[in-house]
Amino acid sequence: MLSLGVDSSLFCRGNIGGILSPRLPSPKKLIISRGSPYQNLGAVLPTQNASSAISRCISTEGQGVYGSPTMIWPENGEDPFVQAGLRQESMPKHVAAILDGNRRWAEAHGKDLDYSLFCQGYMSLAHLCIKWGVSTLSCFMFSTENWKRSKEANDLLFGQFQKYLEQSLEVFMSKGIKVTIIGEKTRLPKDLQEVIKKVEEETKINSTLELNFAVSYGGKWDIVQAIRSISRKAKAGEIGLQDVDGTLMDQQLSTNGLGVPDPDMMIRTGGDQRVSNFLMWQMPHTEFYFTDVYGPDFREPHFIDALRRFQQSDRRFGE
């Protein structure tokens, strides 16, 4: 496991997180060389190979999530997955993400709330998924509970999300990213609905990454609307009681049309250890990765650590 020192100015809170323990013992400590953006960090890794991989792959020029340093492939031709302590054949196919802590990060840094960074963070995470072989990323943008926030805050988010979609369309096409929005889209501003329709239509042929945004979405809402759909079919005599099962529920959920498996792993930043009404039906066997790091401070080393922890889990699916 990679652990980064909590005293670094690169982090707003905590260190690389996890489910049970934020740090594991390690036989070797690596201090990043001076001049690196990680020069104040002590990187603790399980093996010498992984340590040398991280030290060689850190780029001082690359930009990761929210403008953070990113990883580059090693120049010596060695397998980057092996170098990072990962097994390429065991990567999660579907990652769900809640980049939480944006408001608290802005307050801690004396900045105005800016959801454009929130959108850019999910885009950077999408690039990381492509780099590390994850085929689906589902992002929680705006929950049904978020409607309780002020109109000003919601209008700011919707406006910046719309601008993000418009400006990113060329990137979506060049990178092969298919974009889908799930949730109560009819509640969204009309201009945003039109942009969503355009982006979904133009990117539907792409297949490198399925990028799903949950907007005006709630797990309870999704289950309720699925039950209502099933009830209407039953009332119309299209189905009987014996037809109602988990498969039928899956078919009525808003995620049915995505054609992707349930999330293998869910990443949440910001310190809260809960799903917050996100994909509640779809995550019965999902591995959870929690970190105290705020969303704007989430970096590629955290993502690699999440992948490593996922591969360390024993997924038995009830067996």
C-alpha positions as MATLAB code, in Angstrom:
seq = 'MLSLGVDSSLFCRGNIGGILSPRLPSPKKLIISRGSPYQNLGAVLPTQNASSAISRCISTEGQGVYGSPTMIWPENGEDPFVQAGLRQESMPKHVAAILDGNRRWAEAHGKDLDYSLFCQGYMSLAHLCIKWGVSTLSCFMFSTENWKRSKEANDLLFGQFQKYLEQSLEVFMSKGIKVTIIGEKTRLPKDLQEVIKKVEEETKINSTLELNFAVSYGGKWDIVQAIRSISRKAKAGEIGLQDVDGTLMDQQLSTNGLGVPDPDMMIRTGGDQRVSNFLMWQMPHTEFYFTDVYGPDFREPHFIDALRRFQQSDRRFGE';
ca = [
       0.000    0.000    0.000;
       1.130    3.519   -0.734;
       0.885    5.928    2.188;
       1.685    9.604    1.893;
       2.692   11.702    4.897;
      -0.096   13.652    6.545;
       2.079   16.722    7.107;
       2.406   17.506    3.424;
       0.987   20.759    2.139;
      -0.365   18.852   -0.851;
      -3.095   17.367    1.317;
      -5.902   19.228    3.056;
      -6.722   16.391    5.437;
      -5.371   13.000    6.299;
      -3.427   10.638    4.116;
      -4.265    7.927    1.660;
      -7.335    6.298    3.058;
      -8.957    2.922    3.225;
     -11.772    1.005    4.789;
     -10.289   -0.227    8.028;
      -6.880    1.354    8.400;
      -5.305    4.367    6.686;
      -1.775    2.952    6.921;
      -0.151   -0.452    6.771;
       3.354   -1.263    8.023;
       6.022   -1.401    5.383;
       9.675   -2.430    5.383;
      10.874    0.416    3.203;
      10.467    4.190    3.186;
      11.210    6.243    0.113;
      11.754   10.012    0.298;
      10.948   11.718   -2.982;
      13.828   13.747   -4.390;
      14.030   17.516   -3.978;
      12.367   19.508   -6.699;
       9.530   17.030   -7.065;
       6.033   18.204   -6.126;
       6.172   15.317   -3.630;
       9.443   16.401   -2.047;
       7.917   16.659    1.446;
       6.252   13.257    1.272;
       7.409    9.960    2.665;
       6.065    7.247    0.376;
       5.712    3.901    2.109;
       5.348    0.928   -0.206;
       5.204   -2.846    0.296;
       8.031   -3.816   -2.029;
      11.196   -2.355   -3.457;
       9.845   -2.730   -6.990;
       6.716   -0.754   -6.178;
       8.797    1.892   -4.421;
      11.092    2.353   -7.372;
       8.114    2.367   -9.739;
       6.397    5.218   -7.950;
       9.599    7.230   -7.684;
      10.374    6.819  -11.383;
       6.831    7.382  -12.621;
       6.007   10.621  -10.800;
       5.948   13.497  -13.245;
       6.495   17.091  -12.141;
       4.825   18.410  -15.272;
       1.760   16.199  -15.656;
      -1.635   17.202  -14.353;
      -3.883   14.774  -12.550;
      -7.096   15.259  -10.629;
      -7.661   18.955   -9.883;
      -4.266   19.930  -11.274;
      -2.276   17.460   -9.195;
       0.885   15.638  -10.289;
       0.136   12.509  -12.263;
       1.903    9.265  -13.085;
       3.583    8.502  -16.386;
       4.601    5.165  -17.832;
       8.130    4.023  -16.949;
      10.658    4.649  -19.685;
      12.528    1.396  -19.168;
       9.857   -0.723  -20.835;
       8.798   -2.476  -17.636;
       5.138   -3.352  -17.183;
       3.528   -0.321  -15.482;
       0.967   -2.517  -13.732;
       3.682   -4.680  -12.214;
       5.659   -1.553  -11.354;
       2.653   -0.123   -9.497;
       1.965   -3.368   -7.638;
      -1.169   -4.142   -9.664;
      -2.421   -7.122  -11.657;
      -3.768   -6.000  -15.006;
      -6.116   -8.993  -15.261;
      -7.727   -8.151  -11.901;
      -8.635   -4.503  -12.470;
     -12.198   -3.450  -11.578;
     -14.437   -3.123  -14.612;
     -16.732   -0.525  -13.065;
     -15.735    2.174  -10.565;
     -18.277    4.441   -8.858;
     -17.027    7.712   -7.379;
     -18.137   10.433   -4.994;
     -15.551   13.223   -5.005;
     -16.820   14.789   -1.794;
     -15.429   17.632    0.302;
     -15.441   20.394   -2.301;
     -17.228   22.939   -0.096;
     -14.994   22.181    2.883;
     -11.906   22.403    0.675;
     -12.983   25.824   -0.601;
     -13.640   27.070    2.944;
     -10.299   25.740    4.191;
      -8.473   27.540    1.375;
     -10.455   30.779    1.605;
     -11.870   30.337   -1.892;
     -15.313   30.750   -3.358;
     -17.143   27.547   -4.206;
     -16.297   26.585   -7.781;
     -17.988   23.538   -9.260;
     -15.871   23.729  -12.410;
     -13.104   22.104  -10.370;
     -15.601   19.434   -9.340;
     -16.345   18.684  -13.003;
     -12.659   18.736  -13.956;
     -11.934   16.306  -11.144;
     -14.298   13.719  -12.566;
     -12.815   14.227  -16.019;
      -9.311   13.642  -14.671;
     -10.585   10.521  -12.929;
     -11.999    9.381  -16.275;
      -8.537    9.749  -17.827;
      -7.076    7.656  -14.999;
      -9.672    4.955  -15.626;
      -8.681    4.823  -19.292;
      -4.996    4.715  -18.380;
      -5.409    1.858  -15.900;
      -7.911   -0.204  -17.874;
     -11.197    0.542  -16.064;
     -14.017    0.461  -18.619;
     -16.824    2.209  -16.696;
     -16.862    5.201  -14.333;
     -20.063    6.349  -12.618;
     -19.901    9.769  -10.938;
     -22.302   11.211   -8.359;
     -22.811   14.835   -9.448;
     -26.075   15.940   -7.832;
     -28.414   13.964   -5.581;
     -32.153   14.265   -5.110;
     -31.360   15.576   -1.604;
     -29.215   18.365   -3.078;
     -32.374   20.109   -4.267;
     -32.649   21.296   -0.644;
     -29.638   23.564   -1.204;
     -30.072   27.182   -2.229;
     -31.182   27.989   -5.755;
     -28.021   30.039   -6.214;
     -25.761   27.079   -5.376;
     -27.713   24.701   -7.600;
     -27.796   27.154  -10.516;
     -24.023   27.550  -10.185;
     -23.495   23.792  -10.375;
     -25.886   23.300  -13.294;
     -24.352   26.176  -15.231;
     -20.803   24.959  -14.732;
     -21.744   21.345  -15.498;
     -23.383   22.496  -18.732;
     -20.278   24.471  -19.689;
     -18.099   21.478  -18.835;
     -20.124   19.159  -21.091;
     -20.026   21.636  -23.973;
     -16.298   22.272  -23.702;
     -15.428   18.597  -23.214;
     -17.310   17.173  -26.188;
     -14.207   17.198  -28.393;
     -12.267   15.367  -25.670;
     -15.052   12.822  -25.262;
     -14.869   12.056  -28.968;
     -11.071   11.958  -29.234;
     -10.723    9.698  -26.188;
     -13.638    7.412  -27.095;
     -15.723    8.322  -24.046;
     -19.438    7.540  -24.087;
     -21.355    9.906  -21.791;
     -24.677    9.047  -20.171;
     -26.635   10.974  -17.551;
     -28.978    9.106  -15.198;
     -31.513   10.633  -12.828;
     -34.589   12.864  -12.992;
     -33.371   14.809  -16.003;
     -36.765   16.482  -16.504;
     -36.156   18.507  -13.303;
     -32.982   20.042  -14.708;
     -32.836   23.431  -16.484;
     -34.007   23.219  -20.098;
     -30.681   24.451  -21.493;
     -28.822   21.762  -19.583;
     -31.271   19.121  -20.785;
     -30.572   20.134  -24.393;
     -26.805   19.922  -23.909;
     -27.149   16.521  -22.222;
     -29.211   15.251  -25.139;
     -26.618   16.492  -27.633;
     -23.632   15.015  -25.767;
     -25.342   11.659  -25.212;
     -26.317   11.437  -28.873;
     -22.885   12.346  -30.244;
     -20.896   10.109  -27.884;
     -23.127    7.026  -28.028;
     -20.854    5.361  -30.601;
     -17.781    5.587  -28.333;
     -16.581    2.504  -26.477;
     -13.263    3.161  -24.691;
     -14.917    4.339  -21.472;
     -18.507    4.467  -20.255;
     -18.711    7.738  -18.292;
     -21.966    8.016  -16.356;
     -23.062   11.086  -14.408;
     -25.795   10.736  -11.788;
     -27.595   14.102  -11.767;
     -30.776   14.689   -9.761;
     -30.361   11.042   -8.818;
     -31.073    9.087   -5.657;
     -30.930    5.369   -4.961;
     -34.324    5.460   -3.232;
     -35.826    7.402   -6.127;
     -34.445    4.821   -8.554;
     -35.957    1.914   -6.597;
     -39.324    3.670   -6.199;
     -39.605    4.525   -9.885;
     -38.703    0.927  -10.743;
     -41.454   -0.382   -8.428;
     -43.938    2.039   -9.991;
     -42.983    0.780  -13.447;
     -43.449   -2.831  -12.342;
     -46.797   -1.955  -10.728;
     -48.048   -0.381  -13.957;
     -47.062   -3.494  -15.913;
     -48.820   -5.706  -13.367;
     -51.957   -3.545  -13.432;
     -51.991   -3.763  -17.221;
     -51.736   -7.543  -17.011;
     -48.338   -7.593  -18.731;
     -46.670   -9.444  -15.849;
     -47.749  -11.650  -12.959;
     -46.585  -11.893   -9.365;
     -44.291  -14.775  -10.270;
     -42.443  -12.525  -12.746;
     -41.312  -10.059  -10.084;
     -37.696  -10.813   -9.163;
     -34.280   -9.201   -9.020;
     -33.780   -9.425  -12.755;
     -37.024   -7.565  -13.421;
     -35.990   -4.879  -10.940;
     -32.660   -4.507  -12.714;
     -34.519   -3.976  -15.972;
     -36.620   -1.136  -14.556;
     -33.820    0.820  -12.888;
     -32.387    3.926  -14.546;
     -29.070    2.119  -14.959;
     -30.600   -0.659  -17.080;
     -29.897    1.028  -20.391;
     -26.210    1.465  -19.587;
     -25.394   -2.145  -20.349;
     -22.617   -2.267  -17.754;
     -22.067   -4.501  -14.704;
     -22.698   -3.281  -11.167;
     -19.817   -1.278   -9.646;
     -16.880   -3.370   -8.468;
     -15.472   -0.539   -6.352;
     -16.767    2.735   -4.962;
     -14.367    5.569   -4.091;
     -15.442    8.335   -1.735;
     -13.314   11.274   -0.672;
     -13.945   13.764    2.131;
     -13.969   11.486    5.182;
     -17.598   10.308    5.241;
     -18.030    6.537    5.151;
     -21.456    6.070    3.611;
     -23.022    5.680    0.166;
     -25.342    8.718    0.548;
     -28.190    7.264   -1.511;
     -25.960    6.481   -4.507;
     -26.667    3.314   -6.549;
     -28.125    1.579   -3.493;
     -29.594   -1.389   -5.395;
     -26.564   -1.738   -7.645;
     -23.830   -2.060   -4.989;
     -24.552   -5.245   -2.963;
     -21.035   -6.636   -3.549;
     -19.101   -3.420   -4.181;
     -15.775   -2.863   -2.424;
     -15.653    0.546   -0.718;
     -12.594    2.800   -0.560;
     -12.887    5.789    1.785;
     -10.312    8.501    2.302;
     -10.185   11.647    4.462;
      -8.638   13.546    1.566;
     -10.957   16.172    0.129;
     -11.989   15.808   -3.506;
      -9.703   18.576   -4.838;
      -6.695   16.875   -3.204;
      -7.404   13.395   -4.583;
      -4.449   12.375   -6.740;
      -3.379    9.484   -8.890;
      -1.379    7.826   -6.073;
      -4.669    7.628   -4.139;
      -6.336    6.043   -7.157;
      -3.550    3.488   -7.470;
      -3.842    2.747   -3.748;
      -7.588    2.214   -4.170;
      -6.935   -0.195   -7.033;
      -4.342   -2.040   -4.966;
      -6.724   -2.374   -2.012;
      -9.428   -3.641   -4.366;
      -7.115   -6.355   -5.620;
      -6.254   -7.324   -2.041;
      -9.913   -7.953   -1.181;
     -11.391  -11.449   -1.122;
     -14.567  -11.117   -3.174;
     -16.722  -14.144   -2.351;
     -20.156  -12.827   -3.448;
     -21.874  -14.657   -0.603;
     -20.181  -18.000   -1.226;
];
